[in-house]
Amino acid sequence: MVVGDLAHERDLIIIGGGPGGYHAAIRAAQLGQSVTLIEKGEIGGVCLNKGCIPSKVLTHGAAKYESLKEMNELGIEAGSVKFNMDKLQAYKNKTINQLRDGVLSLCKANKVEIIHGSAFFLSEDRIGVENGDQYDIYRFNYAIIATGSSPKPPEGIQIDHERVLNSWSITNLEIVPEKLFVYGHDYIALEIAMAFNAIGSEVVLINEHDDFMLDSSINRELIRILKKKHIQVLKNNFISEAYTKDEQVSIYIKNKTGTEEITGSHLFVSGRQIPNTDQLGINRLGIETAKNGFIVVNHECRTSKNHIFAIGDVTEGPCLAVKAIKQGKTAAEAIAGIRTEADLRFLPIIAHTSPPIAYVGLTEEEAIRQRHSVDTAHFPLSANGYAAILGKKEGMIKVIFDKDHHLLLGMHIIGYGAVELISSGVFSLEMAARDEDLLFPLYPHPSLNEGLLEAVEAIKNQAIHLPPNLMKKIKV
């Protein structure tokens, strides 16, 4: 090992080049900071290389394949079509490489220094970086921790990345599983279940809970859609053990009635995330962490050490790229002396399922628990003209208001276009919109946006494309 004699002086050091890290680096550079970004793997982090982008290539490919079934009605006739996983993998790798090159180019254009290696704190102002036989020490004025998190399987399940897979390996499959068990209740589990169902796998979705973590109306519609797709859902079931033999995986599921062994070709586990802090040396600095190991930060993303910040999956809260990106920019601005904060109250949650799911704000159940006087309505996309044109009539848009103050509390969408439409909900919640604020503007026609308008109109018994008996308080 070669040890540097002197510490290299740096202004701002960012550990981790995922979406939070590189957004922080570029924003800091825009604000005049001299930035050094340390990444031990590939730039872009888990999101670009193992998580968000690979999984969305899979869901996009599955959605395109599924849509071929609708083409004949539009007069588009084609011969036999098959799904080629090898070509999908090639497309995935090409997309990742292009996006990674784009991030590297942006860092270079903003004069962000990139150092490859594993970083760890030596003291409150020094970081050691190890890359093979090379070892260097850097003294910094500010540091941002953006090291992310890693999936942790439940006890009794060993991930082998061949038959038993997690979120980092499921998108590397080069075959379509014959029978895929999906264990989880979050958006990742739903995306994987629907994507592989679309491309030909028999899918069994195993949920530890009695429902998914969504608004009750969205849950009911989701269960109906899953049943229509012939995806079996096992509620209130736990996997106590899983093992592989030959070309099969066997799992033991436990429920109130006992234990049962079931067999398939593959098992996907959407487990909890653990923060990547073990090798950072933050304990010797006394940086405060929560009981679950995630780093505690304030509204500016400062840790208990004022000059050291933490962002993204390594901090408390949902492990989402949108959180990391916002926190990264916030930390960079705070370091530059700008008054800023990362307010995650109206964090949009999305699932690129078929159809997509998106929501922001309170569920109806949460609003009631918080003692709001609740008013709700929803508009089925089957009543939207443009959805009929597209052949995408599954789903609905639900809005939740405070009845006394007419304030929007939450928006929940399941249906084609949900991911794009949810931004209207985010903006409305951020601006404390009342029902009249959503009723007043003009909405393009024909469009799915009109479904949002009519959902709000249904609160007032004004929706044109709903009969009076289905206007208000409509439930599915």
C-alpha positions, -999 to +999 in steps of 0.1 A: +000+000+000+013+034-009+005+061+017+005+098+008+028+120+029+004+149+031-033+154+031-047+168-001-068+199+005-103+200-008-133+223-003-163+200-006-160+162-007-191+141-017-189+103-009-211+085-034-220+092-070-256+081-072-285+105-081-281+124-048-244+126-049-240+138-085-269+162-083-253+177-051-219+179-069-233+197-100-255+221-079-225+229-057-203+236-087-230+259-101-228+278-069-190+283-072-178+254-050-148+233-058-162+198-057-146+163-054-168+133-059-156+099-046-173+068-060-161+032-054-182+017-082-199+032-113-211+068-114-248+069-111-249+046-082-274+018-076-303+038-092-286+040-126-267+008-126-288-017-106-321-002-096-343+025-111-331+024-147-327-014-152-361-020-136-378+007-157-363-008-189-379-041-178-413-025-171-412-005-203-403-036-224-431-055-207-456-027-213-447-025-250-451-063-254-484-062-236-497-034-258-492-055-289-524-074-279-543-042-285-529-033-319-552-055-339-582-035-329-565-004-343-559-021-376-523-029-370-519-066-379-487-085-371-475-121-372-463-141-343-444-121-317-421-133-290-402-117-261-364-119-264-347-114-230-312-113-246-322-082-267-338-066-237-306-070-217-286-055-246-310-025-247-307-022-209-269-021-210-269+004-239-293+027-220-272+025-188-240+032-206-255+062-225-269+077-193-237+070-174-216+088-201-240+117-199-235+121-161-197+119-165-199+145-192-220+168-170-196+164-141-166+172-164-184+202-179-190+215-143-154+208-133-163+182-107-133+161-098-141+124-097-120+100-077-125+062-077-121+044-045-136+036-011-138+065+013-139+065+051-136+092+078-104+095+097-114+125+117-139+154+115-120+170+086-101+141+070-111+113+047-090+084+036-095+070+001-084+035-009-082+023-045-063-010-048-028-003-037-033+035-037-042+052-005-047+090-001-058+114+026-080+144+019-087+173+043-120+189+036-141+219+047-174+202+040-185+167+033-217+151+020-224+115+027-244+099-002-235+062+001-270+049-003-284+016+010-285-021+002-313-047+001-314-070+031-334-103+027-356-116+056-343-144+078-344-178+062-338-165+027-304-166+010-301-146-022-280-165-048-288-141-077-297-170-099-329-185-086-334-164-056-331-128-065-333-093-051-338-058-067-302-057-078-303-090-097-338-096-109-332-073-140-302-094-150-323-125-158-317-138-193-347-161-193-384-156-186-392-174-154-417-202-157-432-196-123-420-166-103-428-160-066-427-123-057-423-116-020-432-081-009-459-055-007-441-024-020-440-007-054-410-027-065-428-060-058-458-048-078-436-037-107-418-070-109-449-090-106-468-072-134-438-070-157-430-107-156-467-116-158-469-095-190-440-113-207-452-148-199-444-159-164-468-174-140-467-151-110-476-156-074-475-125-052-469-132-015-478-104+008-471-104+046-499-080+052-536-081+046-534-054+019-509-033+000-496+000+014-520+021-006-553+040-002-581+015+003-599+025-029-566+020-049-561-013-032-595-026-042-589-015-078-554-030-078-567-064-065-593-064-092-567-058-119-543-084-105-571-110-105-579-100-141-543-106-150-543-140-133-517-130-108-524-150-076-521-130-044-514-147-011-522-123+018-510-126+054-483-151+044-447-152+055-418-171+039-400-189+067-375-207+045-364-209+009-340-233-008-330-242-044-326-277-058-318-285-094-337-259-115-364-251-089-369-230-058-390-243-029-404-220-002-422-226+030-450-201+036-466-196+070-501-183+078-528-187+104-536-222+092-500-235+093-471-240+070-471-251+033-443-258+008-448-245-027-424-248-056-416-226-086-387-217-109-376-184-093-382-162-062-379-124-061-376-108-026-383-071-022-368-067+013-360-038+035-330-015+029-301-010+052-278+021+051-243+018+037-225+032+067-205+002+081-173+011+064-176+049+067-162+053+102-189+077+112-191+062+147-157+076+156-170+111+147-201+107+169-225+114+140-260+107+153-279+077+138-314+064+144-320+029+159-322+014+125-288+028+115-299+056+092-282+090+096-303+117+113-303+150+095-321+183+098-341+203+072-308+214+055-296+178+055-269+186+081-259+157+104-251+163+141-217+176+128-226+209+113-201+207+084-210+172+074-242+165+055-260+133+046-285+127+018-306+100+001-310+064+012-285+067+039-309+090+058-342+083+074-373+081+053-383+064+020-354+051-001-363+070-033-342+087-058-365+117-058-357+122-021-319+119-027-320+144-056-339+170-035-317+165-005-285+167-027-295+201-041-305+213-006-272+203+010-252+220-018-273+252-014-269+252+024-231+248+020-232+279-003-250+299+024-284+298+007-315+296+029-330+262+019-347+231+031-358+196+020-394+193+029-406+157+021-442+160+032-455+159-003-431+132-017-447+115-047-447+077-047-449+060-081-450+024-095-444+017-131-469-011-130-496-020-156-514+002-152-492+027-133-498+038-098-490+072-083-500+090-052-491+120-030-504+133+003-527+115+027-547+084+021-584+085+032-575+064+062-547+087+072-568+118+068-595+103+091-569+093+117-556+129+117-591+140+125-599+158+093-635+161+082-630+141+050-646+144+016-636+121-012-646+113-047-630+094-076-634+094-114-631+060-132-609+063-163-635+041-181-656+073-183-627+094-199-629+098-237-592+099-243-586+067-222-612+050-244-593+061-275-560+047-261-577+015-249-565+023-214-597+024-194-585+005-163-581+025-131-593+057-115-583+091-100-592+097-064-591+130-046-593+136-008-603+170+006-609+185+040-646+191+040-645+221+063-617+241+046-620+226+011-583+219+011-568+191-010-552+165+013-543+137-011-544+125-047-542+088-057-542+075-092-541+040-107-542+041-145-524+050-177-507+084-173-507+083-135-469+091-132-473+123-152-506+133-137-494+131-101-473+163-105-506+182-105-513+168-071-478+177-059-481+213-071-516+216-056-506+203-022-475+225-021-497+256-028-524+245-003-550+243-031-587+244-025-612+226-046-619+259-065-583+262-075-585+229-093-619+236-108-611+270-122-584+263-148-589+250-184-579+214-190-568+202-225-593+181-245-593+152-252-568+142-225-564+122-193-561+155-174-599+158-177-602+128-154-585+148-127-609+177-133-640+154-131-627+137-099-627+172-082-660+180-099-675+149-084-669+163-049-693+191-059-718+168-078-707+185-110-690+158-130-705+156-165-694+121-174-708+104-142-745+096-137-760+112-106-761+079-086-724+074-090-714+111-086-702+114-050-687+091-025-683+065-052-665+034-039-649+005-058 
